Amino acid sequence: MSVTTPKGPQLAVLPAATGDDSSPKSQVLQPSGWPMPKGYANGMAAEGRLVVTGGVIGWDAQERLADGFVAQVRQALSNIAEILAEGGARPEHLVRLTWYVVDMDEYLANLKELGQIYRAIFGAHYPAMALVQVVRLVERAARVEIEATAVIPL
């Protein structure tokens, strides 16, 4: 039997946020030599109970959409935090977010404020994220839709 050495970058597995024994058992996956991403992780690994959301938009419990992109992001992230809590998860259990926006320029123009809103709701925990521009969302007035995946350690 022969053993081959993998080609390509080596992978660094970094522990996620540390804390007490109830802290998440997720790991940030950061290939060595890659620049550290800002505001997201390249990859995450975790073991535990999976909690996922559907596409969450920025409306309240009465299905009233917040006014404008930034307000809709704030509401969508707050909605995700509520759904996670319903499943027994906390923001630090997030391993993936997928954002769907109808206008990439609108997202890019508001990065600083979006970062502040994100940290106010989820703290400084940055899971793997993807950002996709779409033609439109099911709710015509929606500017953003976000899917979340969390893993609660067992």
N, C-alpha and C positions, 0 to 999 in steps of 0.2 A: 504494500500500500504506500502511495506517495503522498506527501503533504505539500501543498502549495502555499506560498505566501501571497496574501491578497495584494493586488496592485491598487493604486489609488490612495487617497488620503486616509490616514488613521482616524479613528473616531474617538473623541473624548466624551465620556459620560460624566456630566456634572450633576451633583446633587441639587435638587430644587430647594426652595426656601426651607431653611431649617428652623426648628422650634422645639416644642415639647414632643412627647411620644405620639401625640395624635396628629402630628404634622403629616402632610401628604408623602407618599412613598413614590413620587414621580421623579423622573430624571430628565434633565435637559440633555439633548443629544447635539453635541457641537463637534463636527469634524475638525481635527487639528489642522492648523494652518488657515482655516477659514476665518474671516473677520467676524467679530461678535455682532450679531444683529441688534438693531435698536428697536425696542418695543415689541418684539416677538421672539420666538425660538425657532431654530431650523427644524427641530424635531423633539418629541417627548416620548418617554417610555414609562409605563405605569402598570401596576397590577391592582385589581380590586373590582368593585361594583361599578358598572358603567351607567352613567346618567347622560342622556342626550336630549336636546331640544329639537323641535322643528325649526323652520325659519321663523324668527321672531322679528316683528316690526315695531316701530315706535308709536304704538297706540296704548291708551290706558285701558282699564277694566271695562269701560263703557264703549270701547272701540272707537275712540276719538283720537285721530292722529295728531301728534305734536306738530307745531308750526315750524317748518324748516328742517334742513338736514341735521344740524348740530343738535337741536332739540329732539329729533327723532332718534338719533344715536343714543343720547342720554336715556331716553325712555326705553329703547330696545335693550340696552345693557342692564338697566334696572329690572326690566321684565325677565331677562335671563337670570339675574341674581335671585329673583323670586322663584323661578322654576327650579333652579338648582337647590334652593333651600327646601322646596317641597319634596325633592328627592333625597334630602339629607346631605347634599353637597354644599361646599363653600367655594368661593372664587378661586382659592388656591388649589382646588381639585381640577380646575380646567386644564385640559391637555390640548384642545384644539378649538379655534374659532374660524368660521368661514364667513366673510363679509361679502354681501352682494350689494353693489351701489349702482345707481342709475347714471351717475356722473363722476368719473374718476377725478376730474379737475376740482369738483366740489369737495371731495375727500381730501385731496392734496392741499387745497387752499385752507383747510381747517385743522391741519395736523396738530398744532400746538394745543388748541382748545380740546380736540378729541383726546389727546394724551392726558390732559388734566381731568377730563370727565372719566376716562377709563380708570385712572389711578384712584379717583374718588370712589368709584364703585367696586373695583376689583383689586385695588392696591398695586404693588409693584411686581405682580406675578404675570409673566408674559408667556402664554402657551404658544404652540405652533399656530400660525395664522395664515390664511389665504385671503386675498382681496380680488374680487372679480367684478368687472363692469358688465351690467346686463342692460338689455334694451328697455325693459320695464319690469315691474313687479306685479303680482296679482292685484294688490290694492293700488289703483292708479296713482294716488297721491303719495304713496310711500316712496321715500328716497333711499332707504337702506333696509336690508333684511340680514339677520345674523343667525347662524346655526352654531350651537355650542356642544362640545363633548367634554364631560368630566369623568374622572375615575376616583371613586372613594376608596381609600385603602382598606383592606380587610383586617 
